Amino acid sequence: MLPPTIPIFPLPNVVLFPNVFLPLHIFEPRYRTMTKDALRGDRIIGMTLLQPGYEASYEGRPRVYPIGCAGVITHAEPLADGRYNIVLRGIEKFRIDSEDTSLDYRLAHITPLTEATSEAERRLLSQQRLRLEAVLAAAIERGGAEPRFPPAIGDEDLVNALAQYLDLQPIERQALLECEGVLARGRALIELLEMRMLAPGGHLGGVH
């Protein structure tokens, strides 16, 4: 369960998903402080996507999408000049209710959004995986690459990993994050890939 207040780290092109790893390089002074404080505490940071037009007020508190995903720092490498290389593992979605402006970096009062999957949904997700892999393989092959799927990865983790790592637009990733549950996310991902295939010259440009 997430705490009621967490630091948030807004970026213009990064969306984190539950149980997926995200490497980050922390260099801005306010976010160095955020990382230092997180490492002293529960090691939790909430990732949020900046809304269009953020450039005009990036140094302040530009608008972010209200749904984000919190991660726990699993690895931290402090650098000599105060920067950090860290790795976050996504743990849970959240909704921003309000912000606390008392610190240099951004703090949000949040409501956790737990994604529970029922047994019936797991069975559907297992069936959905076959279709997802087929559509993904066709899209990758069309781009001239050879598709590979790690067989050991679970159905839910596969959907979340693809949502984070496929060559998608940030707003497409955000829409996938906002889906109500992994089953809905998988369906939306399939639809997105099928739309890519229908577009002229459509294929996946690669995996980030």
mmCIF file of the C-alpha atoms, coordinates in Angstrom:
data_MODEL
# 
_entry.id   MODEL 
# 
loop_
_atom_site.group_PDB 
_atom_site.id 
_atom_site.type_symbol 
_atom_site.label_atom_id 
_atom_site.label_alt_id 
_atom_site.label_comp_id 
_atom_site.label_asym_id 
_atom_site.label_entity_id 
_atom_site.label_seq_id 
_atom_site.pdbx_PDB_ins_code 
_atom_site.Cartn_x 
_atom_site.Cartn_y 
_atom_site.Cartn_z 
_atom_site.occupancy 
_atom_site.B_iso_or_equiv 
_atom_site.pdbx_formal_charge 
_atom_site.auth_seq_id 
_atom_site.auth_comp_id 
_atom_site.auth_asym_id 
_atom_site.auth_atom_id 
_atom_site.pdbx_PDB_model_num 
ATOM 1   C CA . MET A 1 1   ? 0.000   0.000   0.000   1.00 0.00 ? 1   MET A CA 1 
ATOM 2   C CA . LEU A 1 2   ? 1.339   3.403   -0.940  1.00 0.00 ? 2   LEU A CA 1 
ATOM 3   C CA . PRO A 1 3   ? 1.691   6.175   1.644   1.00 0.00 ? 3   PRO A CA 1 
ATOM 4   C CA . PRO A 1 4   ? -0.805  9.057   1.314   1.00 0.00 ? 4   PRO A CA 1 
ATOM 5   C CA . THR A 1 5   ? 1.904   11.525  0.220   1.00 0.00 ? 5   THR A CA 1 
ATOM 6   C CA . ILE A 1 6   ? 4.724   10.700  -2.202  1.00 0.00 ? 6   ILE A CA 1 
ATOM 7   C CA . PRO A 1 7   ? 7.299   12.669  -4.204  1.00 0.00 ? 7   PRO A CA 1 
ATOM 8   C CA . ILE A 1 8   ? 6.500   12.815  -7.897  1.00 0.00 ? 8   ILE A CA 1 
ATOM 9   C CA . PHE A 1 9   ? 8.996   12.986  -10.728 1.00 0.00 ? 9   PHE A CA 1 
ATOM 10  C CA . PRO A 1 10  ? 7.326   14.396  -13.874 1.00 0.00 ? 10  PRO A CA 1 
ATOM 11  C CA . LEU A 1 11  ? 8.924   13.742  -17.259 1.00 0.00 ? 11  LEU A CA 1 
ATOM 12  C CA . PRO A 1 12  ? 7.743   14.500  -20.817 1.00 0.00 ? 12  PRO A CA 1 
ATOM 13  C CA . ASN A 1 13  ? 8.304   11.041  -22.304 1.00 0.00 ? 13  ASN A CA 1 
ATOM 14  C CA . VAL A 1 14  ? 8.346   8.396   -19.552 1.00 0.00 ? 14  VAL A CA 1 
ATOM 15  C CA . VAL A 1 15  ? 5.460   6.302   -18.205 1.00 0.00 ? 15  VAL A CA 1 
ATOM 16  C CA . LEU A 1 16  ? 6.070   3.628   -15.571 1.00 0.00 ? 16  LEU A CA 1 
ATOM 17  C CA . PHE A 1 17  ? 3.977   0.457   -15.226 1.00 0.00 ? 17  PHE A CA 1 
ATOM 18  C CA . PRO A 1 18  ? 3.568   -1.924  -12.272 1.00 0.00 ? 18  PRO A CA 1 
ATOM 19  C CA . ASN A 1 19  ? 6.328   -4.521  -11.860 1.00 0.00 ? 19  ASN A CA 1 
ATOM 20  C CA . VAL A 1 20  ? 8.428   -3.074  -14.698 1.00 0.00 ? 20  VAL A CA 1 
ATOM 21  C CA . PHE A 1 21  ? 11.942  -1.708  -14.170 1.00 0.00 ? 21  PHE A CA 1 
ATOM 22  C CA . LEU A 1 22  ? 12.929  1.818   -15.216 1.00 0.00 ? 22  LEU A CA 1 
ATOM 23  C CA . PRO A 1 23  ? 16.512  3.175   -15.178 1.00 0.00 ? 23  PRO A CA 1 
ATOM 24  C CA . LEU A 1 24  ? 16.776  6.915   -14.548 1.00 0.00 ? 24  LEU A CA 1 
ATOM 25  C CA . HIS A 1 25  ? 19.556  9.486   -14.458 1.00 0.00 ? 25  HIS A CA 1 
ATOM 26  C CA . ILE A 1 26  ? 18.831  12.189  -11.872 1.00 0.00 ? 26  ILE A CA 1 
ATOM 27  C CA . PHE A 1 27  ? 20.651  15.459  -12.499 1.00 0.00 ? 27  PHE A CA 1 
ATOM 28  C CA . GLU A 1 28  ? 18.388  18.422  -11.659 1.00 0.00 ? 28  GLU A CA 1 
ATOM 29  C CA . PRO A 1 29  ? 19.178  19.830  -8.177  1.00 0.00 ? 29  PRO A CA 1 
ATOM 30  C CA . ARG A 1 30  ? 15.572  19.565  -6.907  1.00 0.00 ? 30  ARG A CA 1 
ATOM 31  C CA . TYR A 1 31  ? 15.310  15.940  -7.999  1.00 0.00 ? 31  TYR A CA 1 
ATOM 32  C CA . ARG A 1 32  ? 18.721  15.108  -6.548  1.00 0.00 ? 32  ARG A CA 1 
ATOM 33  C CA . THR A 1 33  ? 17.252  16.270  -3.247  1.00 0.00 ? 33  THR A CA 1 
ATOM 34  C CA . MET A 1 34  ? 14.129  14.212  -3.888  1.00 0.00 ? 34  MET A CA 1 
ATOM 35  C CA . THR A 1 35  ? 16.216  11.097  -4.530  1.00 0.00 ? 35  THR A CA 1 
ATOM 36  C CA . LYS A 1 36  ? 18.371  11.680  -1.467  1.00 0.00 ? 36  LYS A CA 1 
ATOM 37  C CA . ASP A 1 37  ? 15.260  12.055  0.702   1.00 0.00 ? 37  ASP A CA 1 
ATOM 38  C CA . ALA A 1 38  ? 13.635  8.980   -0.831  1.00 0.00 ? 38  ALA A CA 1 
ATOM 39  C CA . LEU A 1 39  ? 16.733  6.876   -0.142  1.00 0.00 ? 39  LEU A CA 1 
ATOM 40  C CA . ARG A 1 40  ? 16.634  7.975   3.480   1.00 0.00 ? 40  ARG A CA 1 
ATOM 41  C CA . GLY A 1 41  ? 12.955  6.995   3.720   1.00 0.00 ? 41  GLY A CA 1 
ATOM 42  C CA . ASP A 1 42  ? 10.729  4.432   1.992   1.00 0.00 ? 42  ASP A CA 1 
ATOM 43  C CA . ARG A 1 43  ? 12.537  4.710   -1.387  1.00 0.00 ? 43  ARG A CA 1 
ATOM 44  C CA . ILE A 1 44  ? 9.233   5.445   -3.191  1.00 0.00 ? 44  ILE A CA 1 
ATOM 45  C CA . ILE A 1 45  ? 8.958   7.887   -6.113  1.00 0.00 ? 45  ILE A CA 1 
ATOM 46  C CA . GLY A 1 46  ? 5.855   8.482   -8.230  1.00 0.00 ? 46  GLY A CA 1 
ATOM 47  C CA . MET A 1 47  ? 6.369   8.826   -11.982 1.00 0.00 ? 47  MET A CA 1 
ATOM 48  C CA . THR A 1 48  ? 3.982   11.146  -13.842 1.00 0.00 ? 48  THR A CA 1 
ATOM 49  C CA . LEU A 1 49  ? 3.761   12.350  -17.430 1.00 0.00 ? 49  LEU A CA 1 
ATOM 50  C CA . LEU A 1 50  ? 3.914   16.066  -18.183 1.00 0.00 ? 50  LEU A CA 1 
ATOM 51  C CA . GLN A 1 51  ? 1.008   17.467  -20.159 1.00 0.00 ? 51  GLN A CA 1 
ATOM 52  C CA . PRO A 1 52  ? 1.596   19.346  -23.446 1.00 0.00 ? 52  PRO A CA 1 
ATOM 53  C CA . GLY A 1 53  ? 2.803   22.909  -22.970 1.00 0.00 ? 53  GLY A CA 1 
ATOM 54  C CA . TYR A 1 54  ? 5.023   22.055  -20.005 1.00 0.00 ? 54  TYR A CA 1 
ATOM 55  C CA . GLU A 1 55  ? 8.013   23.821  -21.588 1.00 0.00 ? 55  GLU A CA 1 
ATOM 56  C CA . ALA A 1 56  ? 6.732   27.280  -20.633 1.00 0.00 ? 56  ALA A CA 1 
ATOM 57  C CA . SER A 1 57  ? 6.929   26.495  -16.911 1.00 0.00 ? 57  SER A CA 1 
ATOM 58  C CA . TYR A 1 58  ? 9.189   23.462  -16.620 1.00 0.00 ? 58  TYR A CA 1 
ATOM 59  C CA . GLU A 1 59  ? 11.246  24.983  -13.814 1.00 0.00 ? 59  GLU A CA 1 
ATOM 60  C CA . GLY A 1 60  ? 8.053   25.445  -11.798 1.00 0.00 ? 60  GLY A CA 1 
ATOM 61  C CA . ARG A 1 61  ? 5.140   23.059  -11.478 1.00 0.00 ? 61  ARG A CA 1 
ATOM 62  C CA . PRO A 1 62  ? 3.689   22.441  -14.944 1.00 0.00 ? 62  PRO A CA 1 
ATOM 63  C CA . ARG A 1 63  ? 0.557   20.330  -15.283 1.00 0.00 ? 63  ARG A CA 1 
ATOM 64  C CA . VAL A 1 64  ? 0.859   16.553  -15.207 1.00 0.00 ? 64  VAL A CA 1 
ATOM 65  C CA . TYR A 1 65  ? -1.617  13.820  -16.003 1.00 0.00 ? 65  TYR A CA 1 
ATOM 66  C CA . PRO A 1 66  ? -3.390  12.872  -12.761 1.00 0.00 ? 66  PRO A CA 1 
ATOM 67  C CA . ILE A 1 67  ? -2.760  9.111   -13.087 1.00 0.00 ? 67  ILE A CA 1 
ATOM 68  C CA . GLY A 1 68  ? 0.778   7.910   -12.457 1.00 0.00 ? 68  GLY A CA 1 
ATOM 69  C CA . CYS A 1 69  ? 2.641   4.874   -11.194 1.00 0.00 ? 69  CYS A CA 1 
ATOM 70  C CA . ALA A 1 70  ? 4.808   4.728   -8.106  1.00 0.00 ? 70  ALA A CA 1 
ATOM 71  C CA . GLY A 1 71  ? 8.061   2.811   -8.034  1.00 0.00 ? 71  GLY A CA 1 
ATOM 72  C CA . VAL A 1 72  ? 10.514  1.725   -5.379  1.00 0.00 ? 72  VAL A CA 1 
ATOM 73  C CA . ILE A 1 73  ? 14.230  2.400   -5.837  1.00 0.00 ? 73  ILE A CA 1 
ATOM 74  C CA . THR A 1 74  ? 15.883  -1.019  -6.165  1.00 0.00 ? 74  THR A CA 1 
ATOM 75  C CA . HIS A 1 75  ? 19.319  0.285   -7.115  1.00 0.00 ? 75  HIS A CA 1 
ATOM 76  C CA . ALA A 1 76  ? 21.014  3.629   -6.507  1.00 0.00 ? 76  ALA A CA 1 
ATOM 77  C CA . GLU A 1 77  ? 24.427  4.817   -7.626  1.00 0.00 ? 77  GLU A CA 1 
ATOM 78  C CA . PRO A 1 78  ? 25.358  8.225   -6.169  1.00 0.00 ? 78  PRO A CA 1 
ATOM 79  C CA . LEU A 1 79  ? 27.844  10.058  -8.391  1.00 0.00 ? 79  LEU A CA 1 
ATOM 80  C CA . ALA A 1 80  ? 30.649  12.315  -7.186  1.00 0.00 ? 80  ALA A CA 1 
ATOM 81  C CA . ASP A 1 81  ? 28.985  15.516  -8.432  1.00 0.00 ? 81  ASP A CA 1 
ATOM 82  C CA . GLY A 1 82  ? 25.662  14.842  -6.672  1.00 0.00 ? 82  GLY A CA 1 
ATOM 83  C CA . ARG A 1 83  ? 23.839  13.195  -9.561  1.00 0.00 ? 83  ARG A CA 1 
ATOM 84  C CA . TYR A 1 84  ? 22.316  9.709   -9.257  1.00 0.00 ? 84  TYR A CA 1 
ATOM 85  C CA . ASN A 1 85  ? 21.768  6.706   -11.447 1.00 0.00 ? 85  ASN A CA 1 
ATOM 86  C CA . ILE A 1 86  ? 18.793  4.789   -10.084 1.00 0.00 ? 86  ILE A CA 1 
ATOM 87  C CA . VAL A 1 87  ? 16.496  1.936   -11.043 1.00 0.00 ? 87  VAL A CA 1 
ATOM 88  C CA . LEU A 1 88  ? 12.813  2.029   -10.135 1.00 0.00 ? 88  LEU A CA 1 
ATOM 89  C CA . ARG A 1 89  ? 10.529  -0.987  -10.043 1.00 0.00 ? 89  ARG A CA 1 
ATOM 90  C CA . GLY A 1 90  ? 6.900   -0.066  -10.592 1.00 0.00 ? 90  GLY A CA 1 
ATOM 91  C CA . ILE A 1 91  ? 4.684   -1.073  -7.682  1.00 0.00 ? 91  ILE A CA 1 
ATOM 92  C CA . GLU A 1 92  ? 1.240   0.573   -7.941  1.00 0.00 ? 92  GLU A CA 1 
ATOM 93  C CA . LYS A 1 93  ? -0.821  3.119   -9.852  1.00 0.00 ? 93  LYS A CA 1 
ATOM 94  C CA . PHE A 1 94  ? -2.110  6.235   -8.136  1.00 0.00 ? 94  PHE A CA 1 
ATOM 95  C CA . ARG A 1 95  ? -4.267  9.292   -8.713  1.00 0.00 ? 95  ARG A CA 1 
ATOM 96  C CA . ILE A 1 96  ? -3.053  12.749  -7.685  1.00 0.00 ? 96  ILE A CA 1 
ATOM 97  C CA . ASP A 1 97  ? -5.615  14.479  -5.471  1.00 0.00 ? 97  ASP A CA 1 
ATOM 98  C CA . SER A 1 98  ? -3.580  17.613  -4.659  1.00 0.00 ? 98  SER A CA 1 
ATOM 99  C CA . GLU A 1 99  ? -0.004  18.828  -4.295  1.00 0.00 ? 99  GLU A CA 1 
ATOM 100 C CA . ASP A 1 100 ? 2.067   19.959  -1.323  1.00 0.00 ? 100 ASP A CA 1 
ATOM 101 C CA . THR A 1 101 ? 4.223   22.944  -2.324  1.00 0.00 ? 101 THR A CA 1 
ATOM 102 C CA . SER A 1 102 ? 6.340   23.114  0.835   1.00 0.00 ? 102 SER A CA 1 
ATOM 103 C CA . LEU A 1 103 ? 9.491   21.619  -0.746  1.00 0.00 ? 103 LEU A CA 1 
ATOM 104 C CA . ASP A 1 104 ? 11.603  22.396  -3.804  1.00 0.00 ? 104 ASP A CA 1 
ATOM 105 C CA . TYR A 1 105 ? 10.569  19.163  -5.469  1.00 0.00 ? 105 TYR A CA 1 
ATOM 106 C CA . ARG A 1 106 ? 6.980   18.076  -6.035  1.00 0.00 ? 106 ARG A CA 1 
ATOM 107 C CA . LEU A 1 107 ? 4.975   16.181  -3.424  1.00 0.00 ? 107 LEU A CA 1 
ATOM 108 C CA . ALA A 1 108 ? 1.524   14.802  -4.155  1.00 0.00 ? 108 ALA A CA 1 
ATOM 109 C CA . HIS A 1 109 ? -1.332  13.692  -1.950  1.00 0.00 ? 109 HIS A CA 1 
ATOM 110 C CA . ILE A 1 110 ? -2.518  10.553  -3.712  1.00 0.00 ? 110 ILE A CA 1 
ATOM 111 C CA . THR A 1 111 ? -5.082  7.783   -3.790  1.00 0.00 ? 111 THR A CA 1 
ATOM 112 C CA . PRO A 1 112 ? -3.626  4.339   -4.626  1.00 0.00 ? 112 PRO A CA 1 
ATOM 113 C CA . LEU A 1 113 ? -5.287  2.558   -7.562  1.00 0.00 ? 113 LEU A CA 1 
ATOM 114 C CA . THR A 1 114 ? -4.782  -1.148  -6.970  1.00 0.00 ? 114 THR A CA 1 
ATOM 115 C CA . GLU A 1 115 ? -5.059  -3.373  -10.037 1.00 0.00 ? 115 GLU A CA 1 
ATOM 116 C CA . ALA A 1 116 ? -6.495  -6.652  -8.743  1.00 0.00 ? 116 ALA A CA 1 
ATOM 117 C CA . THR A 1 117 ? -6.988  -9.432  -11.301 1.00 0.00 ? 117 THR A CA 1 
ATOM 118 C CA . SER A 1 118 ? -9.678  -12.040 -10.644 1.00 0.00 ? 118 SER A CA 1 
ATOM 119 C CA . GLU A 1 119 ? -9.293  -15.710 -11.530 1.00 0.00 ? 119 GLU A CA 1 
ATOM 120 C CA . ALA A 1 120 ? -11.732 -15.290 -14.426 1.00 0.00 ? 120 ALA A CA 1 
ATOM 121 C CA . GLU A 1 121 ? -9.725  -12.311 -15.727 1.00 0.00 ? 121 GLU A CA 1 
ATOM 122 C CA . ARG A 1 122 ? -6.516  -14.326 -15.482 1.00 0.00 ? 122 ARG A CA 1 
ATOM 123 C CA . ARG A 1 123 ? -8.012  -17.018 -17.704 1.00 0.00 ? 123 ARG A CA 1 
ATOM 124 C CA . LEU A 1 124 ? -9.084  -14.387 -20.239 1.00 0.00 ? 124 LEU A CA 1 
ATOM 125 C CA . LEU A 1 125 ? -5.670  -12.756 -20.038 1.00 0.00 ? 125 LEU A CA 1 
ATOM 126 C CA . SER A 1 126 ? -4.008  -16.098 -20.798 1.00 0.00 ? 126 SER A CA 1 
ATOM 127 C CA . GLN A 1 127 ? -6.162  -16.434 -23.939 1.00 0.00 ? 127 GLN A CA 1 
ATOM 128 C CA . GLN A 1 128 ? -5.502  -12.804 -24.823 1.00 0.00 ? 128 GLN A CA 1 
ATOM 129 C CA . ARG A 1 129 ? -1.743  -13.394 -24.637 1.00 0.00 ? 129 ARG A CA 1 
ATOM 130 C CA . LEU A 1 130 ? -1.850  -15.658 -27.700 1.00 0.00 ? 130 LEU A CA 1 
ATOM 131 C CA . ARG A 1 131 ? -3.509  -12.930 -29.767 1.00 0.00 ? 131 ARG A CA 1 
ATOM 132 C CA . LEU A 1 132 ? -1.170  -10.267 -28.403 1.00 0.00 ? 132 LEU A CA 1 
ATOM 133 C CA . GLU A 1 133 ? 1.912   -12.308 -29.283 1.00 0.00 ? 133 GLU A CA 1 
ATOM 134 C CA . ALA A 1 134 ? 0.574   -13.010 -32.785 1.00 0.00 ? 134 ALA A CA 1 
ATOM 135 C CA . VAL A 1 135 ? -0.183  -9.355  -33.515 1.00 0.00 ? 135 VAL A CA 1 
ATOM 136 C CA . LEU A 1 136 ? 3.119   -8.239  -32.033 1.00 0.00 ? 136 LEU A CA 1 
ATOM 137 C CA . ALA A 1 137 ? 5.074   -10.846 -34.028 1.00 0.00 ? 137 ALA A CA 1 
ATOM 138 C CA . ALA A 1 138 ? 3.433   -9.679  -37.265 1.00 0.00 ? 138 ALA A CA 1 
ATOM 139 C CA . ALA A 1 139 ? 4.208   -6.035  -36.489 1.00 0.00 ? 139 ALA A CA 1 
ATOM 140 C CA . ILE A 1 140 ? 7.842   -6.779  -35.638 1.00 0.00 ? 140 ILE A CA 1 
ATOM 141 C CA . GLU A 1 141 ? 8.392   -9.035  -38.661 1.00 0.00 ? 141 GLU A CA 1 
ATOM 142 C CA . ARG A 1 142 ? 6.965   -6.321  -40.913 1.00 0.00 ? 142 ARG A CA 1 
ATOM 143 C CA . GLY A 1 143 ? 9.744   -4.089  -39.620 1.00 0.00 ? 143 GLY A CA 1 
ATOM 144 C CA . GLY A 1 144 ? 12.373  -6.665  -40.573 1.00 0.00 ? 144 GLY A CA 1 
ATOM 145 C CA . ALA A 1 145 ? 13.185  -7.913  -37.080 1.00 0.00 ? 145 ALA A CA 1 
ATOM 146 C CA . GLU A 1 146 ? 12.789  -11.331 -35.512 1.00 0.00 ? 146 GLU A CA 1 
ATOM 147 C CA . PRO A 1 147 ? 10.217  -11.526 -32.698 1.00 0.00 ? 147 PRO A CA 1 
ATOM 148 C CA . ARG A 1 148 ? 11.266  -13.104 -29.407 1.00 0.00 ? 148 ARG A CA 1 
ATOM 149 C CA . PHE A 1 149 ? 9.093   -13.539 -26.345 1.00 0.00 ? 149 PHE A CA 1 
ATOM 150 C CA . PRO A 1 150 ? 10.500  -14.536 -22.969 1.00 0.00 ? 150 PRO A CA 1 
ATOM 151 C CA . PRO A 1 151 ? 8.376   -17.599 -22.068 1.00 0.00 ? 151 PRO A CA 1 
ATOM 152 C CA . ALA A 1 152 ? 8.978   -17.270 -18.329 1.00 0.00 ? 152 ALA A CA 1 
ATOM 153 C CA . ILE A 1 153 ? 7.319   -13.866 -17.994 1.00 0.00 ? 153 ILE A CA 1 
ATOM 154 C CA . GLY A 1 154 ? 3.762   -13.930 -16.618 1.00 0.00 ? 154 GLY A CA 1 
ATOM 155 C CA . ASP A 1 155 ? 0.780   -12.666 -18.602 1.00 0.00 ? 155 ASP A CA 1 
ATOM 156 C CA . GLU A 1 156 ? 0.268   -9.494  -16.522 1.00 0.00 ? 156 GLU A CA 1 
ATOM 157 C CA . ASP A 1 157 ? 3.968   -8.652  -16.501 1.00 0.00 ? 157 ASP A CA 1 
ATOM 158 C CA . LEU A 1 158 ? 4.189   -9.196  -20.268 1.00 0.00 ? 158 LEU A CA 1 
ATOM 159 C CA . VAL A 1 159 ? 1.363   -6.724  -20.943 1.00 0.00 ? 159 VAL A CA 1 
ATOM 160 C CA . ASN A 1 160 ? 2.896   -4.109  -18.629 1.00 0.00 ? 160 ASN A CA 1 
ATOM 161 C CA . ALA A 1 161 ? 6.409   -4.609  -20.010 1.00 0.00 ? 161 ALA A CA 1 
ATOM 162 C CA . LEU A 1 162 ? 5.221   -4.240  -23.610 1.00 0.00 ? 162 LEU A CA 1 
ATOM 163 C CA . ALA A 1 163 ? 3.223   -1.130  -22.687 1.00 0.00 ? 163 ALA A CA 1 
ATOM 164 C CA . GLN A 1 164 ? 6.379   0.431   -21.264 1.00 0.00 ? 164 GLN A CA 1 
ATOM 165 C CA . TYR A 1 165 ? 9.055   -0.746  -23.685 1.00 0.00 ? 165 TYR A CA 1 
ATOM 166 C CA . LEU A 1 166 ? 7.409   -0.838  -27.129 1.00 0.00 ? 166 LEU A CA 1 
ATOM 167 C CA . ASP A 1 167 ? 8.044   2.071   -29.471 1.00 0.00 ? 167 ASP A CA 1 
ATOM 168 C CA . LEU A 1 168 ? 4.882   3.992   -28.575 1.00 0.00 ? 168 LEU A CA 1 
ATOM 169 C CA . GLN A 1 169 ? 4.101   7.668   -28.153 1.00 0.00 ? 169 GLN A CA 1 
ATOM 170 C CA . PRO A 1 170 ? 4.102   8.887   -24.515 1.00 0.00 ? 170 PRO A CA 1 
ATOM 171 C CA . ILE A 1 171 ? 0.393   9.755   -24.723 1.00 0.00 ? 171 ILE A CA 1 
ATOM 172 C CA . GLU A 1 172 ? -0.321  6.212   -25.970 1.00 0.00 ? 172 GLU A CA 1 
ATOM 173 C CA . ARG A 1 173 ? 1.532   4.804   -22.969 1.00 0.00 ? 173 ARG A CA 1 
ATOM 174 C CA . GLN A 1 174 ? -0.390  7.129   -20.676 1.00 0.00 ? 174 GLN A CA 1 
ATOM 175 C CA . ALA A 1 175 ? -3.693  5.893   -22.117 1.00 0.00 ? 175 ALA A CA 1 
ATOM 176 C CA . LEU A 1 176 ? -2.579  2.306   -21.516 1.00 0.00 ? 176 LEU A CA 1 
ATOM 177 C CA . LEU A 1 177 ? -1.638  3.108   -17.921 1.00 0.00 ? 177 LEU A CA 1 
ATOM 178 C CA . GLU A 1 178 ? -5.061  4.636   -17.328 1.00 0.00 ? 178 GLU A CA 1 
ATOM 179 C CA . CYS A 1 179 ? -6.874  1.470   -18.446 1.00 0.00 ? 179 CYS A CA 1 
ATOM 180 C CA . GLU A 1 180 ? -8.828  -0.122  -15.616 1.00 0.00 ? 180 GLU A CA 1 
ATOM 181 C CA . GLY A 1 181 ? -6.812  -3.272  -15.067 1.00 0.00 ? 181 GLY A CA 1 
ATOM 182 C CA . VAL A 1 182 ? -4.347  -5.402  -16.981 1.00 0.00 ? 182 VAL A CA 1 
ATOM 183 C CA . LEU A 1 183 ? -7.001  -7.211  -19.033 1.00 0.00 ? 183 LEU A CA 1 
ATOM 184 C CA . ALA A 1 184 ? -8.310  -3.894  -20.412 1.00 0.00 ? 184 ALA A CA 1 
ATOM 185 C CA . ARG A 1 185 ? -4.709  -2.762  -20.972 1.00 0.00 ? 185 ARG A CA 1 
ATOM 186 C CA . GLY A 1 186 ? -3.962  -5.883  -22.984 1.00 0.00 ? 186 GLY A CA 1 
ATOM 187 C CA . ARG A 1 187 ? -7.041  -5.344  -25.152 1.00 0.00 ? 187 ARG A CA 1 
ATOM 188 C CA . ALA A 1 188 ? -6.094  -1.718  -25.741 1.00 0.00 ? 188 ALA A CA 1 
ATOM 189 C CA . LEU A 1 189 ? -2.532  -2.724  -26.608 1.00 0.00 ? 189 LEU A CA 1 
ATOM 190 C CA . ILE A 1 190 ? -3.774  -5.239  -29.176 1.00 0.00 ? 190 ILE A CA 1 
ATOM 191 C CA . GLU A 1 191 ? -6.045  -2.598  -30.739 1.00 0.00 ? 191 GLU A CA 1 
ATOM 192 C CA . LEU A 1 192 ? -3.148  -0.137  -30.839 1.00 0.00 ? 192 LEU A CA 1 
ATOM 193 C CA . LEU A 1 193 ? -0.866  -2.655  -32.560 1.00 0.00 ? 193 LEU A CA 1 
ATOM 194 C CA . GLU A 1 194 ? -3.579  -3.597  -35.048 1.00 0.00 ? 194 GLU A CA 1 
ATOM 195 C CA . MET A 1 195 ? -4.066  0.077   -35.905 1.00 0.00 ? 195 MET A CA 1 
ATOM 196 C CA . ARG A 1 196 ? -0.317  0.378   -36.489 1.00 0.00 ? 196 ARG A CA 1 
ATOM 197 C CA . MET A 1 197 ? -0.477  -2.590  -38.845 1.00 0.00 ? 197 MET A CA 1 
ATOM 198 C CA . LEU A 1 198 ? -3.317  -1.011  -40.851 1.00 0.00 ? 198 LEU A CA 1 
ATOM 199 C CA . ALA A 1 199 ? -1.405  2.250   -41.335 1.00 0.00 ? 199 ALA A CA 1 
ATOM 200 C CA . PRO A 1 200 ? 0.624   2.599   -44.572 1.00 0.00 ? 200 PRO A CA 1 
ATOM 201 C CA . GLY A 1 201 ? 4.038   1.103   -43.916 1.00 0.00 ? 201 GLY A CA 1 
ATOM 202 C CA . GLY A 1 202 ? 2.927   0.375   -40.390 1.00 0.00 ? 202 GLY A CA 1 
ATOM 203 C CA . HIS A 1 203 ? 5.267   -1.607  -38.168 1.00 0.00 ? 203 HIS A CA 1 
ATOM 204 C CA . LEU A 1 204 ? 6.917   -1.270  -34.811 1.00 0.00 ? 204 LEU A CA 1 
ATOM 205 C CA . GLY A 1 205 ? 10.077  0.793   -34.909 1.00 0.00 ? 205 GLY A CA 1 
ATOM 206 C CA . GLY A 1 206 ? 11.596  -1.242  -32.120 1.00 0.00 ? 206 GLY A CA 1 
ATOM 207 C CA . VAL A 1 207 ? 11.591  -1.738  -28.396 1.00 0.00 ? 207 VAL A CA 1 
ATOM 208 C CA . HIS A 1 208 ? 13.063  0.860   -26.023 1.00 0.00 ? 208 HIS A CA 1 
# 
